[in-house]
Amino acid sequence: MNASQLREAESSRQRTSAARRHKVFTALEPTGEFFVAEDYHQKYLLRKAAGIFQELQAIYPETASLVASTAAARINGYLGCNGERDALAREINQLGLSAQMQERLVEHVASSCARFAGFTCPSRQ
């Protein structure tokens, strides 16, 4: 972690402390060596989402391009209940999924993720 990154991390910790109204005790330490996970670990939740994964494989036939894909990362995040419903509604049409797979993604997050409960596919509205 360089000096600029340390300042940014400290600022983020202070903002989080202020927003939560209690001290955040997260230690800020230099990073160690980083190793990229094996291909079969990349986009784990996406790989388990039959249909959605196959569509993205057709768009990104090489594993490296799939792993580097922002769309694949966003979809994998939503499958893991990360992200906000407004963001998904705004970007679902730009993720490269067919209407059927958009519907499947929305059904998954609406049934599995508490903050998405009651969410319907924007293409149906």
PLY file of the C-alpha trace (Angstrom):
ply
format ascii 1.0
element vertex 125
property float x
property float y
property float z
element edge 124
property int vertex1
property int vertex2
end_header
0.00 0.00 0.00
1.52 3.31 -1.03
1.01 6.62 0.82
-1.89 7.69 -1.42
-3.71 4.38 -0.93
-3.15 4.60 2.84
-4.67 8.12 2.95
-7.63 6.92 0.89
-8.16 3.89 3.14
-7.94 6.02 6.29
-10.42 8.50 4.83
-12.79 5.66 3.96
-12.51 4.24 7.48
-13.28 7.70 8.96
-16.32 8.15 6.70
-17.60 4.71 7.65
-17.09 5.48 11.36
-19.02 8.72 11.00
-21.85 7.10 9.05
-22.18 4.26 11.57
-21.64 6.54 14.57
-19.07 4.24 16.13
-15.38 3.66 15.70
-14.28 1.21 13.02
-11.30 -0.82 14.20
-10.25 -2.28 10.84
-6.45 -2.44 10.68
-4.81 -0.95 7.62
-1.82 -3.04 6.65
0.37 -3.40 3.57
-0.82 -6.04 1.17
1.12 -9.20 0.64
1.69 -11.06 -2.57
-1.51 -11.60 -4.52
-2.34 -14.77 -6.41
-5.17 -14.99 -8.92
-7.41 -18.00 -8.26
-7.50 -20.84 -10.74
-9.92 -20.44 -13.64
-12.43 -22.89 -12.17
-12.73 -20.69 -9.06
-13.42 -17.53 -11.06
-17.05 -16.35 -11.21
-18.07 -19.25 -8.96
-21.72 -18.26 -8.49
-22.10 -17.46 -12.16
-20.76 -20.90 -13.08
-23.53 -22.45 -10.96
-26.25 -20.43 -12.73
-27.14 -22.69 -15.64
-28.30 -20.81 -18.69
-26.85 -17.48 -17.61
-23.33 -18.90 -17.59
-23.81 -20.56 -20.97
-25.00 -17.28 -22.52
-21.95 -15.46 -21.25
-19.67 -18.25 -22.43
-21.07 -17.72 -25.92
-20.15 -14.02 -25.68
-16.78 -14.68 -23.99
-15.59 -18.07 -25.29
-12.11 -17.68 -23.78
-11.94 -18.08 -20.00
-9.64 -15.07 -19.64
-12.15 -12.79 -21.38
-15.01 -14.13 -19.26
-13.00 -13.59 -16.06
-12.12 -10.03 -17.15
-15.70 -9.18 -18.16
-17.35 -6.43 -16.16
-20.78 -7.84 -17.06
-19.81 -11.29 -15.75
-18.47 -9.72 -12.55
-21.66 -7.70 -12.02
-23.90 -10.73 -12.64
-21.78 -12.88 -10.32
-22.14 -10.19 -7.67
-25.91 -10.01 -8.03
-26.10 -13.81 -7.81
-24.28 -13.46 -4.47
-26.81 -10.87 -3.24
-24.38 -7.98 -3.68
-25.50 -4.78 -5.30
-28.60 -2.67 -5.13
-31.94 -3.25 -6.79
-31.91 0.19 -8.46
-28.51 -0.56 -9.99
-29.72 -3.90 -11.33
-32.83 -2.27 -12.78
-30.69 0.36 -14.51
-28.08 -1.97 -15.93
-29.82 -5.28 -16.60
-30.28 -4.47 -20.30
-26.55 -3.80 -20.68
-25.34 -7.10 -19.20
-25.64 -9.03 -22.46
-28.35 -11.44 -21.29
-31.39 -12.48 -23.28
-34.79 -11.52 -21.89
-35.20 -15.08 -20.59
-31.88 -14.98 -18.70
-32.61 -11.47 -17.41
-35.81 -12.92 -15.99
-33.87 -15.83 -14.44
-31.38 -13.44 -12.81
-34.16 -11.29 -11.40
-36.05 -14.36 -10.13
-32.89 -15.55 -8.38
-32.14 -12.28 -6.61
-35.80 -11.63 -5.80
-36.16 -15.03 -4.13
-32.70 -15.32 -2.55
-31.71 -11.80 -1.53
-33.67 -9.95 1.16
-33.07 -6.46 -0.26
-34.43 -7.57 -3.64
-37.65 -9.11 -2.27
-40.58 -8.21 -4.47
-38.33 -7.04 -7.28
-39.60 -7.78 -10.78
-37.72 -7.77 -14.06
-37.68 -4.23 -15.48
-38.43 -5.64 -18.93
-41.87 -6.69 -17.63
-42.77 -3.25 -16.39
0 1
1 2
2 3
3 4
4 5
5 6
6 7
7 8
8 9
9 10
10 11
11 12
12 13
13 14
14 15
15 16
16 17
17 18
18 19
19 20
20 21
21 22
22 23
23 24
24 25
25 26
26 27
27 28
28 29
29 30
30 31
31 32
32 33
33 34
34 35
35 36
36 37
37 38
38 39
39 40
40 41
41 42
42 43
43 44
44 45
45 46
46 47
47 48
48 49
49 50
50 51
51 52
52 53
53 54
54 55
55 56
56 57
57 58
58 59
59 60
60 61
61 62
62 63
63 64
64 65
65 66
66 67
67 68
68 69
69 70
70 71
71 72
72 73
73 74
74 75
75 76
76 77
77 78
78 79
79 80
80 81
81 82
82 83
83 84
84 85
85 86
86 87
87 88
88 89
89 90
90 91
91 92
92 93
93 94
94 95
95 96
96 97
97 98
98 99
99 100
100 101
101 102
102 103
103 104
104 105
105 106
106 107
107 108
108 109
109 110
110 111
111 112
112 113
113 114
114 115
115 116
116 117
117 118
118 119
119 120
120 121
121 122
122 123
123 124
